[in-house]
Amino acid sequence: MAQTATLIAADPPGWAPVTNHYRTNDSPQKDLAVTVFGGLTPTIETAINQALTGNGAAGLVIGQDEIVPQPTTVIGCNPDGSTDNLTPVATFPPGTSHEDALAEMGYVIA
């Protein structure tokens, strides 16, 4: 039987808005949060600006401030999507999709 991963939630609460929560059919089953940084979206830009201005800094200046692409990360989580440990169980090059990251780990999307 192939190892599968089933999408439980897209953009689950408490995670970056580019995160999906999956559940695998392994024994024991695993819950995984997969975060893909796909570049500067309006949602991410707003979050960065709120954090910067909330701390008294100037807002993000496109063309002046450098946004460093982050790797795609896979983090183990609890069945409710929460986590006790933010150490990635796997990382992949920036822009790797949710599905491709899971495929690299041996999972087929169910």
C-alpha positions as CSV (number, residue, x, y, z in Angstrom):
1,M,0.0,0.0,0.0
2,A,1.4,3.4,-1.0
3,Q,2.0,6.0,1.7
4,T,-0.5,8.7,1.3
5,A,-1.0,12.2,2.7
6,T,-4.5,13.7,3.0
7,L,-5.1,17.5,3.2
8,I,-6.8,18.2,6.5
9,A,-6.7,22.0,6.3
10,A,-5.4,24.8,4.1
11,D,-4.1,27.8,6.0
12,P,-4.8,26.3,9.4
13,P,-5.1,28.7,12.4
14,G,-1.8,29.6,14.1
15,W,0.3,29.0,11.0
16,A,1.7,31.2,8.2
17,P,-1.0,31.7,5.5
18,V,1.0,29.5,3.1
19,T,0.8,26.3,5.3
20,N,-1.3,23.2,4.7
21,H,-2.0,20.5,7.3
22,Y,-1.8,16.9,6.1
23,R,-2.3,13.5,7.8
24,T,-0.5,10.5,6.6
25,N,-1.5,6.8,6.5
26,D,1.8,5.6,8.1
27,S,1.8,3.4,11.1
28,P,1.9,5.4,13.3
29,Q,0.1,8.1,11.3
30,K,1.7,11.5,11.2
31,D,0.3,15.0,11.0
32,L,2.5,17.4,9.0
33,A,2.4,21.1,8.5
34,V,3.9,22.0,5.2
35,T,4.8,25.7,4.7
36,V,5.7,27.0,1.2
37,F,7.0,30.6,0.9
38,G,5.9,31.6,-2.5
39,G,7.1,35.1,-2.5
40,L,5.7,38.4,-1.2
41,T,1.9,38.1,-1.3
42,P,-0.3,41.0,-0.2
43,T,-1.1,39.0,3.0
44,I,2.5,38.5,3.8
45,E,3.4,42.1,3.0
46,T,0.6,43.3,5.4
47,A,1.9,41.0,8.2
48,I,5.5,42.3,7.7
49,N,4.4,45.9,7.7
50,Q,2.2,45.4,10.9
51,A,5.2,43.8,12.6
52,L,7.6,46.5,11.6
53,T,5.4,49.5,12.3
54,G,4.2,48.0,15.5
55,N,7.8,48.0,16.7
56,G,8.4,51.6,15.6
57,A,10.2,50.8,12.4
58,A,9.4,52.0,8.9
59,G,7.3,49.8,6.8
60,L,8.5,47.6,4.0
61,V,9.9,49.5,1.0
62,I,9.6,47.4,-2.2
63,G,12.9,47.7,-4.2
64,Q,14.8,48.8,-1.2
65,D,14.2,46.0,1.4
66,E,15.4,42.5,0.5
67,I,13.0,39.6,0.9
68,V,15.0,36.4,1.3
69,P,13.1,33.3,0.0
70,Q,12.6,30.8,2.7
71,P,12.8,27.0,2.2
72,T,9.7,24.9,2.1
73,T,9.5,23.3,5.5
74,V,7.7,20.3,6.9
75,I,7.0,20.3,10.6
76,G,5.4,17.6,12.7
77,C,2.2,18.7,14.3
78,N,-0.6,17.3,16.5
79,P,-3.9,16.1,15.1
80,D,-5.5,19.4,15.9
81,G,-2.8,21.2,13.8
82,S,-1.0,22.6,16.8
83,T,2.7,21.9,17.5
84,D,5.0,21.7,20.4
85,N,8.2,21.8,18.4
86,L,9.0,24.0,15.4
87,T,12.1,22.0,14.3
88,P,11.5,20.9,10.7
89,V,11.4,17.2,9.9
90,A,12.4,18.1,6.3
91,T,13.3,21.2,4.3
92,F,13.3,21.7,0.5
93,P,14.5,24.5,-1.8
94,P,12.4,27.7,-1.8
95,G,9.3,27.4,-4.0
96,T,9.0,23.6,-3.7
97,S,5.2,23.0,-3.6
98,H,3.3,21.3,-0.8
99,E,2.7,18.3,-3.0
100,D,6.3,18.0,-4.3
101,A,7.7,18.2,-0.8
102,L,5.5,15.4,0.4
103,A,6.4,13.4,-2.8
104,E,10.1,13.8,-1.9
105,M,9.2,12.3,1.4
106,G,7.6,9.3,-0.2
107,Y,3.9,10.4,0.0
108,V,1.2,10.5,-2.6
109,I,-1.6,13.0,-2.1
110,A,-4.8,11.2,-1.4
